[in-house]
Amino acid sequence: MARADDPVTDAAGRLLDSFRRPVTLLVAISGGSDSTGLLVALAMLCATGRYPNIKLCSCTVDHDLRPGSADEASAVAKLCARHGVPHVRRRWEGAKPATGLQAAARARRYDLLVDAARETGADAILSAHTRDDQTETVAMRAARAGKGIGLSGMADAVLLNRAVWLLRPFLDVDRASIRAFLTLNGEGWIDDPSNRNPRFERVRVRDRGTAGSSPSVENRLTFSQRAADFLTGTVVTMDGTCFSLPLPAIDTALSEPAAWRGLLLLTAVIGGRVHVLEARSATRLRAFLASGTLSRLTAGRVVFDRRRDALHLYRECRGIVPLVLPAGEARTWDGRYHVTSKAGQAFVISARGDAGEGLQGPVMRARRAAPCLNFEDGAAVTAQDATIAPAIAPYADFLPRFDLPLAQALADIVGAAQFVSPPNE
């Protein structure tokens, strides 16, 4: 039984109290102390009958990276059954990369959890990242700050694959408290040997005992909202392919960090890139914009075309690889458009290459990089054969809650569908 002042039970209770409608919650559980503590605390609270509209289920992702991982997943299934929580498992099949293993495992884990959430009808996925994980994340990102990566920690909620929110209720709870909670309640846990392998950056940071703190969620939400306001108040969309800012907005972007962040994210969306410009390219862009030169500069696959009337941004018509879309499938082309086939045969998505009649200036140049859909015999693909929608590349797979206002503004600007809000808001 948990103490009345137990931080683990308190955090789990705050999460359950935050829902105002019936929900199904999928607990991601590996068998380690953190995720075991999350599942046990939630199961104990739900067993009191105080949360009749909340249903728990669970999922273990077997990364198949070491002998015995399948046995560990079976042990977790027994733990969940003992607490009355339905359990499913997913396995990372196939060859594993020789480099970037942890990043690849994390990406695959999230994909498999989203798949499990769809199967179980879950409204949200719950992950047991702790205060210790948050501290390590900030320390790692601080070490990379010189490479253009901003100092920030993990968000308390993240939208995965534009499909389901992953919530992190334990970000203010330390690992020692979770283990004390489990010990008090007679529960054990599995120790993953990879958590002691110095090959991985997080382990090295943990061993150094590096301290760090991240800006509050409220501060980051405010920053995101300012960036969103800048874009909403300045960007004009022409022909769906060319995006223009009045010249005074350039000074705002150069002087206000939130506006600059908004401009960099807009650039990433136009260029179909997951990440914003690296530090060197961003510095080159700042110098070009500050010079006042009426000219063009290309950065991040985007042309910055400064003219007397405005600054125009559009996708450079180079390096755009055609994509063959099989019948009935859906793919993202050039990082900019999500195309779904409704046809009975394959077709090709490529850049137009020509602007067509009646256009000139930046809009004409921008139109050349617009998508063109043709069957393999050259016939045009009609609206009955396919749907095409703008993509928001930086947030297509992973959207932190504190960036939601900015993501919504970007969606409005390019004509994409709005992102869904977390289920407990």
Secondary structure in CASP SS format (residue, H / E / C, confidence):
PFRMAT SS
TARGET T0000
AUTHOR 0000-0000-0000
METHOD secondary structure of the structure
MODEL  1
M C 1.00
A C 1.00
R C 1.00
A C 1.00
D C 1.00
D C 1.00
P H 1.00
V H 1.00
T H 1.00
D H 1.00
A H 1.00
A H 1.00
G H 1.00
R H 1.00
L H 1.00
L H 1.00
D H 1.00
S C 1.00
F C 1.00
R C 1.00
R C 1.00
P C 1.00
V E 1.00
T E 1.00
L E 1.00
L E 1.00
V E 1.00
A E 1.00
I C 1.00
S C 1.00
G C 1.00
G C 1.00
S H 1.00
D H 1.00
S H 1.00
T H 1.00
G H 1.00
L H 1.00
L H 1.00
V H 1.00
A H 1.00
L H 1.00
A H 1.00
M H 1.00
L H 1.00
C H 1.00
A H 1.00
T C 1.00
G C 1.00
R C 1.00
Y C 1.00
P C 1.00
N C 1.00
I E 1.00
K E 1.00
L E 1.00
C E 1.00
S E 1.00
C E 1.00
T E 1.00
V E 1.00
D E 1.00
H C 1.00
D C 1.00
L C 1.00
R C 1.00
P C 1.00
G C 1.00
S H 1.00
A H 1.00
D H 1.00
E H 1.00
A H 1.00
S H 1.00
A H 1.00
V H 1.00
A H 1.00
K H 1.00
L H 1.00
C H 1.00
A H 1.00
R H 1.00
H C 1.00
G C 1.00
V C 1.00
P C 1.00
H E 1.00
V E 1.00
R E 1.00
R E 1.00
R E 1.00
W C 1.00
E C 1.00
G C 1.00
A C 1.00
K C 1.00
P C 1.00
A C 1.00
T C 1.00
G C 1.00
L H 1.00
Q H 1.00
A H 1.00
A H 1.00
A H 1.00
R H 1.00
A H 1.00
R H 1.00
R H 1.00
Y H 1.00
D H 1.00
L H 1.00
L H 1.00
V H 1.00
D H 1.00
A H 1.00
A H 1.00
R H 1.00
E H 1.00
T H 1.00
G C 1.00
A C 1.00
D C 1.00
A E 1.00
I E 1.00
L E 1.00
S C 1.00
A C 1.00
H C 1.00
T C 1.00
R H 1.00
D H 1.00
D H 1.00
Q H 1.00
T H 1.00
E H 1.00
T H 1.00
V H 1.00
A H 1.00
M H 1.00
R H 1.00
A H 1.00
A H 1.00
R C 1.00
A H 1.00
G H 1.00
K H 1.00
G C 1.00
I C 1.00
G C 1.00
L C 1.00
S C 1.00
G C 1.00
M C 1.00
A C 1.00
D C 1.00
A E 1.00
V E 1.00
L E 1.00
L E 1.00
N C 1.00
R C 1.00
A C 1.00
V E 1.00
W E 1.00
L E 1.00
L E 1.00
R C 1.00
P C 1.00
F C 1.00
L C 1.00
D C 1.00
V C 1.00
D C 1.00
R H 1.00
A H 1.00
S H 1.00
I H 1.00
R H 1.00
A H 1.00
F H 1.00
L H 1.00
T H 1.00
L H 1.00
N C 1.00
G C 1.00
E C 1.00
G C 1.00
W C 1.00
I C 1.00
D C 1.00
D C 1.00
P H 1.00
S H 1.00
N H 1.00
R H 1.00
N C 1.00
P C 1.00
R C 1.00
F C 1.00
E H 1.00
R H 1.00
V H 1.00
R H 1.00
V H 1.00
R H 1.00
D H 1.00
R H 1.00
G C 1.00
T C 1.00
A C 1.00
G C 1.00
S C 1.00
S C 1.00
P C 1.00
S C 1.00
V H 1.00
E H 1.00
N H 1.00
R H 1.00
L H 1.00
T H 1.00
F H 1.00
S H 1.00
Q H 1.00
R H 1.00
A H 1.00
A H 1.00
D H 1.00
F H 1.00
L H 1.00
T H 1.00
G H 1.00
T H 1.00
V C 1.00
V E 1.00
T E 1.00
M E 1.00
D C 1.00
G C 1.00
T C 1.00
C E 1.00
F E 1.00
S E 1.00
L E 1.00
P C 1.00
L H 1.00
P H 1.00
A H 1.00
I H 1.00
D H 1.00
T H 1.00
A H 1.00
L H 1.00
S H 1.00
E C 1.00
P H 1.00
A H 1.00
A H 1.00
W H 1.00
R H 1.00
G H 1.00
L H 1.00
L H 1.00
L H 1.00
L H 1.00
T H 1.00
A H 1.00
V H 1.00
I H 1.00
G H 1.00
G C 1.00
R C 1.00
V C 1.00
H C 1.00
V C 1.00
L C 1.00
E C 1.00
A H 1.00
R H 1.00
S H 1.00
A H 1.00
T H 1.00
R H 1.00
L H 1.00
R H 1.00
A H 1.00
F H 1.00
L H 1.00
A H 1.00
S H 1.00
G C 1.00
T C 1.00
L C 1.00
S C 1.00
R E 1.00
L E 1.00
T E 1.00
A E 1.00
G C 1.00
R C 1.00
V E 1.00
V E 1.00
F E 1.00
D E 1.00
R E 1.00
R C 1.00
R C 1.00
D C 1.00
A C 1.00
L E 1.00
H E 1.00
L E 1.00
Y E 1.00
R E 1.00
E C 1.00
C C 1.00
R C 1.00
G C 1.00
I C 1.00
V C 1.00
P C 1.00
L E 1.00
V E 1.00
L E 1.00
P C 1.00
A C 1.00
G C 1.00
E C 1.00
A E 1.00
R E 1.00
T E 1.00
W E 1.00
D C 1.00
G C 1.00
R C 1.00
Y E 1.00
H E 1.00
V E 1.00
T E 1.00
S E 1.00
K C 1.00
A C 1.00
G C 1.00
Q C 1.00
A C 1.00
F E 1.00
V E 1.00
I E 1.00
S E 1.00
A E 1.00
R C 1.00
G C 1.00
D C 1.00
A C 1.00
G C 1.00
E C 1.00
G C 1.00
L C 1.00
Q C 1.00
G H 1.00
P H 1.00
V H 1.00
M H 1.00
R H 1.00
A H 1.00
R H 1.00
R C 1.00
A C 1.00
A C 1.00
P E 1.00
C E 1.00
L E 1.00
N E 1.00
F E 1.00
E C 1.00
D C 1.00
G C 1.00
A C 1.00
A E 1.00
V C 1.00
T C 1.00
A C 1.00
Q C 1.00
D C 1.00
A E 1.00
T E 1.00
I E 1.00
A E 1.00
P E 1.00
A C 1.00
I C 1.00
A H 1.00
P H 1.00
Y H 1.00
A C 1.00
D C 1.00
F E 1.00
L E 1.00
P E 1.00
R H 1.00
F H 1.00
D H 1.00
L H 1.00
P H 1.00
L H 1.00
A H 1.00
Q H 1.00
A H 1.00
L H 1.00
A H 1.00
D H 1.00
I H 1.00
V H 1.00
G C 1.00
A C 1.00
A C 1.00
Q C 1.00
F C 1.00
V C 1.00
S C 1.00
P C 1.00
P C 1.00
N C 1.00
E C 1.00
END
